[in-house]
Amino acid sequence: MMRRAQVSVGRIVFLALFCMSLGALAIGFVSVYGAQTFRQEFERLVDEDLPQATVATRLNAEILGLTSLVGLLVSADTEIAAATTLIQLQDQLGAIERQSRDLSGFTLRPGEYSDIETALAQLTENLDSLVALNTLRLRSEAGMIALSERATEAPASPDARLAFLLWRQELDAANWARELHGLGQKLDALLAPDQTHPLAVIGHEMLAMRRTLLETETVLRGRLKNHIQLSYRLSDSTRFMSSRLISGANQRGDAILSLVRTNMYLILISFLVFATISAFIYTFLDKQVVGRVQKLTQRIRAYEGSGRAPDPVGRNEITLIETAFSNLTATIAEREGRLVALNRLASDARLEAEEANRSKSELLAAASHDLRQPVHAMGLLIGGIDRSALDAASCETLDQLARLTQETMQLFNSILDLSKLQAGTFTAAQEPIRLAELFGRIEAAFGKRAELAGATLDIAQPASDLCVLGDDQALYRILGNLIANAIQYAGGGHIRLHCEIGEESCIITVEDDGPGFVLDGDKPDISGPRQSRAGYGLGLSICFALAQAMQSRMTIDRPETGGVRFSLPLPLVEADEGQPGALPDPSVGITALDGVRIILLEDDPEVRAATLQSLRRLKCDVTDCASREDARQLISQQAGPFLLITDLDLGRGHQVCSFVDEALETAAGLAGVIVTTASPAAVPEAWRRTGNVAVLEKPFSVSRLVRLVRFLAKPKNTVSDT
């Protein structure tokens, strides 16, 4: 059995070597023959066909360019422009003559080159006439302009000048020679008493000049038409010749490709023959003898540990299998112990990572007040700078700094809000929300912004009594984030906000026709076009987290027509008549607040100084303090209406909740309270239902503070927060 197997393998090896030799000879012969034939055909293509086709194509292109320059010549308004175009025409004619000379050196069909030379000579002769006629036209137009200037300077009565002016307008509108005869009679009638009047003399000169101009333009049009016909004729001749030459070059190229393809097929067939034989030998030996032994040995040794016995000196496949089996039991026991230890370590590491992540989120959420203060102070200081005292370059630098600060504020708010959501310190309110008022606030806040960005914001207003159950601030934040991102990333497209009413829920939808996302299941891949700008993935994460906090689930999908669609379902509720009204219009700009008296309570000296500077620059009467005791004393001294601006957290855990309630009850002149805070969720729920307390989340801009101060300073306004 073994000897028979050895003989079979030897025959197979001999046959394989013999076939490989034949294959090598076949490949060598085909390669040499194919290379020689390919070289001959390629030389004919490069030396004859391609140069002829190239020259013919260039000649056709130069003729088309000449026609374009003729159009520029006849449309020139001045002699300088005409002279410039004439230089280009001469260069173009020179290029055509050079291409024609190059073409004469090739072998063409009988009469083909003579037809091109005849048409080219006629084209050149007609072009000379065109240039002369165009020069005469330009000079006639210049003469008309000079006569018009003389008529303007000539002495005449107002009536005569007005009549002459009307006559000149009719002259400029005349396009036929018979019209000029009637205009000459009309001129004589207008200036009949004095035919030697300067206007009469100038008018007759203008008539003669206009007649010359009309005759010139008539002949010029005829010459231009003749030029176009000659150009078409010459272009057709060169195009036909170029097509024929290119077709011949293509045929020769196809022949070369066919030769190359045939040679490649022959080489490939020869290679496949001996490659198949080699593969058969390898497969036979691998499967029948060596392969089975090696696979079995590898499967056993895959379980061997570090303490396995060394391989024997005179090893073969059988001895390797015996050694591997002897180590199998010990290896299994060793690996079981290691797996148990690794599982225990992985479990401990996972618990530690979860605890560290939870501690990080809780720390970041708790420290949001201290972290927001420097950013908030920086924004107030930038917003309070007097632009009138700066030059243009400084104002531009200030605008860039303000934009960067605003982007930093938005990104900082997003990071801190997301940390609070992850830490579980944010609790969404469950109260009725009037969608009509909310959509109105969205339109007021983003309508102008969308218009400036070139986008179309389409908001379908719902019924005035339509209410959903949720958190007003959270829902405004979600819709504001989605619309702001759509304005920024949709590329000036169409953005639509609408809602669909079901039996028990209302689906609020924001959609645009921008670049969209790549969807991976229910989650978007935000590494595409929209993520190329910072902040979009973070804002989208906050939107999903806020929706989850309101016990809902926001979905995202890409319509077949393109763009992206966000949908948020919320339960329907009946309208609550006691719900707070709308916020002040955010489109109001920053203007002076003359005479508004304000008490500012802020423990952070930098924020207090920045806020004080901004309000005083707007001509407010501001008194600042750092403690509740000082604020009580200042409030007791107020005789007229005033506003109280206070930070919710005065440091070391001291809040102003009871102090604000006390001031609202005892201070008769208190028109309203603005509470600034880094954690709006910590604001008492009762303040959200009153019209005298407004909440500003830090960091905020000077414009938001000014709008709220102006709004609260008006009598009997209603606002909950902003």
Steps between C-alpha positions, in 0.01 A plus 500: 500500500771743602716418196206541265431844651866597456500393133184698432650812657821461296309474174295803591814702577666397170189588300476835676861590417451399135183711465670795665781484246255496211308788655817706539589446132149595390499814711841606365398453136170684541667786686771556236262477204240723665755764600634525143154536345389749762811716440433523125136598538575747777768677292252546213245640744743748657679608180203530261148481639518700823692805360255533208196480729656746745576763234151470348336534841709805588419662165128451565536651848693801365224566242233492770709739710530735199120517473474594869756779457308637200193523722703697755631728224160604366368552855790725609396842627829685447784496249741395777290192574473428128876537458562259788263247347664552158839405647346182637342434158838533329656259751214258441546522120871434547420191705257380230765548230755305705258211551415510127869476407547209739199330344643536149787270593267203559347264247136604453225418255516666152374860511448499878784742579424730200139543618624607842750748348231655275253542785773644722596761236135607460466521878807723528377735222157530661663566838695797357171652381344439840785682675471803269121519537523465877754784517264720294213407736695593812609832350142580400381425853778719639394777260141473622620535858708806410205662320280430804751679722508795259122518503502505880745793506334694214301814604123454467177580677358241744210421265728453203740287704215281626359455150847418368554248779176319415592502132843355582340214694290417193817514291679255732202262475487510117621180335398557135616752241141602414448607860794742471331691216196568718722603790680751275168661409401506865827674588440767235150555638626533858765758411327657197551865597877468514658222293844636591434435867784291655254226594375483138854467365588235759172317432571468127852376576353242738255392228783442256706320765204279596438413134865399460482293819187315384653423161820379666311276742297351212813409304667382823216260570528358152874451536450342841244258356742412221775445759278262697418302186868474405591401858236228499622373165865494611409354840296224338791413270752481783254320728434233237870457441570491875227241557637282221857523632392436860293204383806356327710551814233333709488202265876459523479533878232233509722274294785552747270425793378187323859379457580573864184323611578193291854479639373539854245223448767263371731580789217462748398161357858373522530623856171345602604161359810452712345688795216247498744209495696652789183556697395139444830368634486729802141405574570128469793504739342745743171317533616140490813507716650812649192712530304267724789440736584871530140605562455244774828601663412872485159443656655311791792740553262797500404399853854448628620731778841642578602189696465250216770241436761578231473342157708183445830527311412265217153635461243417237126543475423190712738589785366857502146369544607277791676788677203732446258249651717463810480876564128540426361422847742729685437783254122486544530518879742791482279702265191447708676658798622793292153564357345513847761753615460713186121507535534619857743776398278612211195521726689711755636731227152551353357594840787744559451660157126542556563657841763736355270604215212560742725704730623704206149581383384589852805721557458680166129555559561628855784733393310651208443828689870561566597389151253731326599815693824587309340434161197705603717793615700491177182517291365796700830690472516451124136600458554816705789642298419839344534452125482872425846547651659230279626510142374267228774239550441488874125467447558208264729334755239562769230341284717192445571479873127530576416220254767274648376576852141423396609167348694423819191581707281273290749212507557548874125498569463184294779320688365598842141421408602161367694428819194586710283278285747212531534555875121493541484846664263638235127446549264596219174669595168347395270791426280617211686677218316716246657407168372816327690721747808275486505501118460878509806529722694273263401710199592824676837359611609330176306665217747783442796269553374260233441788259857629548634148439302469174275226636119480494342439841144370458309474830147358484316673784279261702165586656517750785351254752724203406702392807743215566640368826870562561768745609473837325873582535611154392270497195615850399861386535441192284323688219745791521798266473354314202400817311828678578697202373281475190560870424875452541544171317210478248684724255228763449227245440144457624427438871151403619351482851154348536297262715264209432213436741404142585242355732702539820828656391645774283812437289719811462722478191805700385626416151740651248649415162863524607778232480339282770662205684601142438258298713625202699188336639311755706811715557652748254860486395604859571845463350377621159447849349330653801760382748769683300410800710543480876204475733239323293547155652496644853182702437331196350594293805340763725182494290468123539574522873242778555239301309571200720475720811148601385414126483496505120723375219625713212548316170702591191476379143605600148223537240559369148491858369802592716553695820426389854185483714476512881172394668405540867165361629344662810165423668208737438341688793223756532588868491587660836374857518742584778806411298769774480506721194760533234846636551614839374589527134866402463538710188514821705851642481725658765404865559537731799296443815482857628388537859439132584598449864658163576638330812767242405573216746799286393767334719757450221696829469593451133146420389365785713748747349426386144121516548526838672712640217260375232187638668655838579617531142133470404423793736336293774502619860670195656595434863700185566548286811651162591280376789132461584531738797631781279226428247228522769632838608507632143146373431367672810644830375327485159206739458409443135479205259814288467621158384698240696767294317641226721702180472317191630813357663701745715771244579551250781153359444317828571203558267267798466167317477363625831653844445325540162167388647545751781580782257195422285274519804646807675652724230220713354711649219646168380394471134666166438782262590757348263665190647825386335604140552701217352232248601147602392366173641577630852260796458183462712198390299291787641722756327417352160132584547548864601542791265754684718790253500709410195783248485816547290727198461874575516687576292278752318565797271450868578226520235289236678539680832408835345189359328380349825568821697306704245217248506470491880528878525172531310192491722307169545707266284486122529811283463617180657854448375719542197 
